[in-house]
Each structure stands twice: as C-alpha cells, then as structure tokens.
Amino acid sequence: MSVNLVSPSQVKGWCIERGFHPNRTLGQNFLIDRNTLEAIVDAAQVGQGSKVLEVGPGLGVLTEALLERGVVVTAVEKDSRLCGWLRESLGGRRELTLIEGDMLRCDLDELLAGGFDALVANLPYSVGTRILLDVAMHRLAPQSITVLVQREVAERFAAQAGDSERGLAGIWLQRLYDVELVRHVKASCFWPRPEVGSTVVRLQRHNRWELDDEAACRFGELTKTAFTQRRKQLVAVYRRQWRGVAATAVGEWLLSSGVQPEARAAELTMEQWCALAGGAPSDQSQN
C-alpha cells in the first residue's frame, strides 16, 4: 500500500484502516507539510552517502525524504506498530537500518560508534530535549544536528545571556554547538494537531569553548547548581554549595572570572561560565 505521507487525508486513512491511534504520550504528531519537510532536509545539508541518525521516524515521511537524497539512515523507533509499517514500506531499502527500541535506553557508545555525520529528526515532544542532550553531549556526537522541536524549547536552546528563556539546556548545547533557529512551523502542519507550534533547529559543532574533562565536569556542576536556583545571586548560590568557605572567597573567585557576585545564572555569557569552570574558591574546604 502506497501512502502519501504529507497528505492529511491519506495519513488519517492509514490510521483508521489499521486501527492505529497516535499516542500523545509518545509524542506521535506526524508531519504532514511538504514545505516543512523540505526545509528540514535542506537545513540538514546532507546528501549522497551521508550517514544520518533519525530518532522517532514515525510513519517514515522524513526517512523517505532522506533516502531519496541518497542518505544512509539509521532510524530508532519505539512503537512496534510503526516499526512494522516501516519494514513494510521502506524495509527493502539497503540504505536503511531500522532499530526497534527506546532511544532513552539505547547504548549510545554502541549506537554512535558507527560515526554519524548528522542527527536529523522530528523529535517527540515529551522526551525530545533529553534525547538531544544525550546525543549532543556524547563523545561520539555528530558534527551537525537538525531537529524539529517545540517552539518554546527551540527558543530556550538559542537564548543568549540576559534572555529570560536562558536555561541549562541552552547553556550546555551552546558550549558545543552554534544554534540556529531555521524555521517556525505551525501546529496545523502536524496530525494530530499539537497544542503548540514547533521550530526547525540546526546545531553545528564548534570548538570555541573546549574544556578538559575535569573542567567540563565542573562546568556541568556549576551551571546545574546555578540554574536550579536561578533567581538567587551567584555568591549566595555558591556560598551554600561550598559550606565553610568564606563569602569573600566566593566573591573573589567570581570576580576573578569576570562575574559580579550579585549576578544571576541567566545573565552570564559562555565565556564567563567557562572561566568559572577553570577553578574554584581558593580556600574551598570541600566540594
């Protein structure tokens, strides 16, 4: 059975015929807009022979578009019914490897060992951020990532110092990738229609803020601590973290990294966070 996957009526018809009810918990909102589909593939900048990881292929609309451009696709799909359809409709394509399983439970060391050029996906709303961070922060992460996510999530990824949307996910991603908001997508471009709009986001790896393993670990700890208490001044946040260390020592450590002690987490630039990750209060007695 051939189905036009960007035709709302045919997608609905496929679901009705097979008794398939899209699962909102799994984020099963199928893309049914060709312009958005082409925008994702164009933004990904992949072509003949590119090795791409796709998460949550669903009915395979993006998978098929990637295959048509000569891309070698490894797709991870949790829903067994959708896996059955993908095997039926695209299983004969030798450029496609289909993995039936939960991306959150995959062994990323094993999965990413093949060396992907890119991650390209319409990520499920419910767990999309976690999946993206798990892949992007892995030592074998691809150089480029192009994903469709909720608009508010995308804006958090791209938020700059001082923006109210600035948060932990954006900080962690921006240390490793340039973040570009490519295209906003209306809710009407999906079926079932979600309650919010989406955005195509492209991330391109850079090396401007490389940290050694110890500093990278400290970077993660410092940012996580600060953003869980984002309304508090940093001198108070870290004074509490390092009990027994004088407030003046914490303040001097902040100032030495170019950070005002009364600053709050969302106000800091990436340069300031990386400077903080390079050390700790000089009279620190415990971590």
C-alpha positions as CSV (number, residue, x, y, z in Angstrom):
1,M,0.0,0.0,0.0
2,S,1.4,3.4,-1.1
3,V,0.6,6.3,1.2
4,N,1.3,10.0,0.5
5,L,2.7,10.8,4.0
6,V,2.3,14.6,3.5
7,S,-1.4,14.1,2.7
8,P,-3.6,14.6,5.9
9,S,-6.4,12.6,4.4
10,Q,-4.2,9.6,3.5
11,V,-2.4,9.7,6.8
12,K,-5.7,9.7,8.7
13,G,-7.0,7.0,6.4
14,W,-3.9,4.8,7.1
15,C,-4.5,5.2,10.9
16,I,-8.2,4.4,10.6
17,E,-7.6,1.4,8.3
18,R,-5.1,-0.1,10.8
19,G,-6.8,0.9,14.0
20,F,-3.8,3.0,14.9
21,H,-4.4,5.8,17.4
22,P,-1.5,8.2,17.7
23,N,-0.1,8.2,21.2
24,R,0.3,11.7,22.6
25,T,2.4,10.4,25.4
26,L,5.0,9.2,22.9
27,G,4.7,12.5,21.0
28,Q,3.2,10.9,17.9
29,N,2.3,14.0,15.9
30,F,3.0,13.2,12.3
31,L,4.4,15.9,10.0
32,I,2.1,16.4,7.0
33,D,3.5,19.5,5.4
34,R,5.9,19.1,2.4
35,N,7.4,22.6,2.7
36,T,8.5,21.9,6.3
37,L,9.8,18.5,5.3
38,E,12.0,20.0,2.6
39,A,13.1,22.8,5.0
40,I,14.3,20.2,7.5
41,V,16.3,18.2,4.9
42,D,17.7,21.3,3.3
43,A,18.8,22.7,6.7
44,A,20.5,19.4,7.5
45,Q,22.8,19.8,4.5
46,V,23.1,16.0,4.0
47,G,23.3,14.2,0.7
48,Q,24.6,11.2,-1.2
49,G,26.4,8.8,1.3
50,S,25.9,10.9,4.4
51,K,25.4,8.8,7.5
52,V,22.4,10.0,9.4
53,L,20.8,9.0,12.7
54,E,17.0,9.6,12.9
55,V,15.0,9.2,16.2
56,G,11.3,8.6,16.1
57,P,10.7,8.2,12.4
58,G,7.0,7.5,12.9
59,L,5.4,6.8,9.5
60,G,8.7,7.5,7.7
61,V,8.0,10.8,6.0
62,L,11.4,12.3,6.9
63,T,13.1,8.9,6.5
64,E,11.8,8.6,2.9
65,A,12.9,12.1,2.1
66,L,16.4,11.5,3.4
67,L,16.7,8.2,1.4
68,E,15.6,10.0,-1.7
69,R,18.7,12.2,-1.4
70,G,21.0,9.2,-1.1
71,V,21.4,9.4,2.6
72,V,22.3,6.3,4.7
73,V,19.8,6.3,7.5
74,T,19.8,4.5,10.9
75,A,16.3,5.0,12.4
76,V,15.3,4.3,16.0
77,E,11.6,3.7,16.6
78,K,10.0,2.7,19.9
79,D,6.5,1.8,18.6
80,S,6.4,-1.7,17.3
81,R,3.4,-1.0,15.1
82,L,5.2,1.8,13.4
83,C,8.3,-0.4,13.0
84,G,6.1,-2.9,11.2
85,W,4.9,-0.3,8.8
86,L,8.4,1.0,8.2
87,R,9.6,-2.6,7.4
88,E,6.6,-2.9,5.0
89,S,7.1,0.4,3.3
90,L,10.8,1.0,3.4
91,G,12.3,-2.3,4.5
92,G,13.6,-3.1,1.1
93,R,16.0,-0.1,1.0
94,R,19.5,-1.2,1.8
95,E,20.4,2.3,2.9
96,L,18.0,2.0,5.8
97,T,18.8,0.3,9.1
98,L,15.8,0.2,11.4
99,I,16.3,-0.3,15.2
100,E,13.2,-1.1,17.2
101,G,13.7,0.2,20.7
102,D,13.6,3.1,23.1
103,M,16.2,5.7,22.3
104,L,16.5,6.6,26.0
105,R,17.6,3.0,26.7
106,C,20.0,2.6,23.8
107,D,23.7,2.1,24.4
108,L,24.9,5.3,22.9
109,D,28.5,4.1,22.9
110,E,27.5,1.3,20.6
111,L,24.9,3.2,18.5
112,L,27.2,6.2,17.8
113,A,30.3,4.1,17.2
114,G,29.4,3.9,13.5
115,G,30.3,7.6,13.1
116,F,27.2,9.6,12.1
117,D,27.6,12.8,10.1
118,A,24.3,14.1,11.5
119,L,21.3,13.6,13.6
120,V,18.1,14.6,11.7
121,A,14.7,14.1,13.4
122,N,11.2,15.2,14.2
123,L,11.8,14.7,18.0
124,P,8.9,13.6,20.2
125,Y,7.8,16.5,22.4
126,S,7.8,14.6,25.6
127,V,11.4,13.4,25.7
128,G,13.0,15.4,22.8
129,T,15.2,17.6,24.9
130,R,16.6,14.7,26.9
131,I,17.4,12.7,23.7
132,L,19.0,15.7,22.1
133,L,21.2,16.4,25.1
134,D,22.2,12.8,25.4
135,V,23.4,12.7,21.8
136,A,24.9,16.2,21.6
137,M,27.0,15.8,24.7
138,H,28.3,12.3,23.9
139,R,32.0,12.0,23.0
140,L,30.9,10.5,19.6
141,A,28.3,13.1,18.9
142,P,27.7,14.0,15.2
143,Q,29.0,17.3,13.9
144,S,25.6,18.5,12.9
145,I,22.1,18.2,14.4
146,T,18.9,19.3,12.7
147,V,15.7,18.7,14.7
148,L,12.1,19.8,14.9
149,V,11.1,20.6,18.4
150,Q,8.5,22.7,20.3
151,R,9.0,26.4,19.6
152,E,9.5,27.3,23.2
153,V,12.1,24.6,23.6
154,A,13.9,25.9,20.5
155,E,13.9,29.4,21.9
156,R,15.5,28.1,25.1
157,F,18.2,26.4,23.1
158,A,19.1,29.7,21.3
159,A,18.6,32.1,24.3
160,Q,21.5,34.4,24.9
161,A,22.9,35.9,28.1
162,G,20.3,38.1,29.8
163,D,17.3,36.5,28.0
164,S,14.5,35.3,30.2
165,E,14.4,32.0,28.3
166,R,18.1,31.3,29.0
167,G,18.4,27.9,30.8
168,L,20.5,24.8,31.4
169,A,19.8,23.0,28.1
170,G,20.8,26.1,26.0
171,I,24.0,26.6,28.0
172,W,25.1,23.0,27.6
173,L,24.3,23.0,23.9
174,Q,25.8,26.4,23.1
175,R,29.2,25.4,24.6
176,L,29.5,22.7,21.9
177,Y,27.3,23.9,19.0
178,D,26.2,27.0,17.2
179,V,22.4,27.1,17.5
180,E,20.3,28.4,14.6
181,L,16.5,28.7,14.5
182,V,15.8,27.8,10.9
183,R,12.0,27.9,10.5
184,H,8.9,28.2,12.7
185,V,6.3,25.6,12.0
186,K,2.5,26.0,12.6
187,A,0.6,23.4,14.6
188,S,-1.6,22.8,11.5
189,C,1.5,21.2,9.8
190,F,1.0,18.1,12.0
191,W,-1.6,15.4,12.6
192,P,-2.9,15.0,15.2
193,R,-2.6,18.8,15.6
194,P,-0.5,19.6,18.7
195,E,-1.4,22.5,21.1
196,V,1.8,24.4,20.3
197,G,3.9,25.4,17.3
198,S,7.3,24.0,16.5
199,T,10.7,25.2,15.2
200,V,13.3,23.6,13.0
201,V,16.7,24.0,14.8
202,R,20.1,23.4,13.4
203,L,23.2,22.8,15.6
204,Q,26.7,22.9,14.1
205,R,29.6,21.8,16.2
206,H,32.4,24.3,17.0
207,N,35.5,24.2,19.2
208,R,35.5,27.8,20.7
209,W,35.0,26.7,24.3
210,E,36.9,23.4,24.6
211,L,37.4,22.2,28.2
212,D,39.4,19.3,29.6
213,D,37.5,16.5,31.2
214,E,37.8,18.0,34.7
215,A,36.8,21.5,33.7
216,A,33.9,20.1,31.6
217,C,32.6,18.2,34.6
218,R,32.9,21.3,36.8
219,F,31.1,23.3,34.1
220,G,28.2,20.9,34.3
221,E,28.0,21.0,38.0
222,L,28.3,24.8,38.3
223,T,25.6,25.5,35.7
224,K,23.2,22.9,37.1
225,T,23.6,24.3,40.6
226,A,23.1,27.9,39.4
227,F,20.1,27.2,37.2
228,T,18.2,25.2,39.8
229,Q,18.4,28.4,41.9
230,R,18.2,30.8,39.0
231,R,16.6,33.7,41.0
232,K,19.4,33.8,43.5
233,Q,22.6,35.8,43.3
234,L,25.5,33.6,42.4
235,V,27.5,34.5,45.5
236,A,24.6,33.1,47.6
237,V,24.2,30.0,45.4
238,Y,27.9,29.0,45.6
239,R,28.3,30.1,49.2
240,R,25.7,27.5,50.0
241,Q,27.4,24.9,47.8
242,W,30.8,25.3,49.5
243,R,29.8,25.4,53.1
244,G,32.7,26.5,55.3
245,V,34.1,28.8,52.6
246,A,34.0,32.5,53.4
247,A,31.6,34.6,51.3
248,T,34.5,36.9,50.5
249,A,36.4,34.0,49.0
250,V,33.5,33.0,46.8
251,G,33.1,36.6,45.8
252,E,36.7,36.9,44.8
253,W,36.5,33.7,42.8
254,L,33.5,35.1,40.9
255,L,35.2,38.5,40.3
256,S,38.4,36.8,39.1
257,S,36.3,35.1,36.4
258,G,34.7,38.4,35.4
259,V,31.5,37.7,37.2
260,Q,29.8,40.1,39.5
261,P,28.9,38.3,42.8
262,E,25.3,39.6,42.6
263,A,24.8,38.3,39.1
264,R,22.2,35.6,38.4
265,A,22.6,32.4,36.3
266,A,20.8,33.6,33.2
267,E,22.9,36.8,33.0
268,L,26.3,35.1,32.4
269,T,28.0,34.7,29.0
270,M,29.5,31.4,27.8
271,E,33.0,33.0,28.3
272,Q,32.2,33.7,32.0
273,W,30.8,30.1,32.6
274,C,34.0,28.6,31.1
275,A,36.1,30.9,33.2
276,L,34.3,29.8,36.3
277,A,34.8,26.2,35.3
278,G,38.6,26.7,35.3
279,G,38.8,26.9,39.1
280,A,37.1,27.2,42.5
281,P,37.3,29.4,45.6
282,S,40.9,29.3,46.8
283,D,40.1,28.4,50.4
284,Q,37.5,25.7,49.4
285,S,37.4,23.1,52.1
286,Q,35.0,20.7,50.5
287,N,33.1,20.1,47.2
